[in-house]
Amino acid sequence: MVEGPATDPTKGTHVEVKIGVQHAARDLVIETDESADTIEKLVGEALGSDGVLALNDNKGRRVLVPAARLAYVEIGIHTGQVGFRH
């Protein structure tokens, strides 16, 4: 079954990326429209080449982190739901 934009279950979702940086007191948290698989691939490439992890967020900012300073990267789906849970 091919799903179009009207029935795409991931429509309206964003990927939240939490990056732990060595010797930094706080995590970096960004939301991006990139897929979780793409983020994982970019992290792997940065680590493999001992280069820089470069990610673009939803606000047009670019975040650069030296791969040698990465402590961890947590990737999760954020649906952007509005409302309250009972």
Secondary structure, 3 states (H helix, E strand, C coil): CCCCCCCCCCCCCEEEEEEEECCCCCCEEEEECCCHHHHHHHHHHHHHHCCEEEEECCCCCEEEEEHHHEEEEEEEEECCCCCCCC
